[in-house]
């Protein structure tokens, strides 16, 4: 073991422990520290025994054990605990030392911390880490941003411990300044929400409408995982549907109330702030909120009635339609996520590599899938691509899938089966491909009650008009503005 460690890590929960073991397996010497120091001793006596891992029982001991510039990664709960540890570390560090936050942090906090630590001569990286327990141990997707000067000092470690795609490329690269890394991780999590909800809606439609049992559903998802839907989430859905407890499908014994940690909500909120129609992911968040109202839903089910699902037709053909609906909706989710990143890059002055982001998501992370290779190809061919739907591959995929997509959406609505993400995705697609929307009437309404003005089709863009609709309002118009 080296006299001084290459890196220190604070926080010995699931992700922290596994990242340390990952680093040690790649030849790095790591110092482990936890506020409850008994965890350090238990770790050293257990999973870390015999590896290039040393423990620290204080902040001072942690800092003293590290080679310069010191590199310390925080894997603690987002929010105040991160700020608290930063304040404890600062008195013991020297200019050029690096603090890294690998938690699920909201990107404005990373913006703030980067500026704060740079003002003290220190460097900061806020990095998204995705892949769960297994990813942390054998190779996660890592999305770093913050102080650009810090990247050369941690690049080798991060890229060595990250997941690799088929050609050996690491699922880790510099994302951008300040909170860019955590922003991209937030969008990743929002897309994860969308993917999971879409899969759940497909499962629900096939179970409640088509009448497939768990064994049949297991087989469907197994087949889907061998085609264009090949992905980690489809794979684990296949495994979940095949899992038995006392001979019965365990999934059917799990209470239908979903939890969330807030990253999906953050994605929806910033989309509203930036004016991006992130409809599918927002519906996925709201679906989790609705699921949590279990008692109220049970009561409502005894009072409110709707159609009884009744399937008629070719089951195999409809299963294919559901696959098409899932693929088309998934494309919409990613298209919206990329629109959000593009708008954020403009707003915050980030230089995001959109193809590179797709590469980072191709391995190690929760949304990893073969599908992401197509996104990288699209942005490599056209770095200025406005919307994924305009790329030839995705345009053709949407045209091929939309017949089945529409049949599934119509069947869900007609049979009273909730499919908020599938149907909202279809509405977005139809809205995006519509040259003239009814917003002309909306602008007339705004001008009628608030004198908010409107533009005209027979006049140049940027020229605004107001009408005295009632004859009593006068000709004074409100200032034109967009919220």
Secondary structure, DSSP 8 states (H G I E B T S, - for coil): --SSBSEEEE--SHHHHHHHHHHHHTT--EEEE-SSHHHHHHHHHTTTTTSSEEE-SSHHHHHHTB-SS-EEEE-S-SSHHHHHHHHHHHTT--TT-EEEE-S---HHHHHHHHHHHHHTT-EEEEEEEESHHHHHHH-BEEEEEE-HHHHHHHHHHHHHHB-B-TTS-BSEEEEEETTHHHHHHHHHHHHHHHHHHHHHHHHHHIIIII---HHHHHHHHHHHTTTTT-BHHHHHHHHHHH-EETTEEGGGGS-S-----SHHHHHHHHHHHHT---HHHHHHHHHHHHHT-HHHHHHHHTT---------S-HHHHHHHHHHHHHHHHHHHHHHHHHHHHHHHHHHT----HHHHHHHTSSSSTT-BTHHHHHHHHHHH-TT-S-GGGSHHHHHHHHHHHHHHHHHHHHHHHTT---HHHHHHHHHHHHHT-SS-THHHHHHHHHHHH---B--TTS-TT--B---SSSSS-S--------
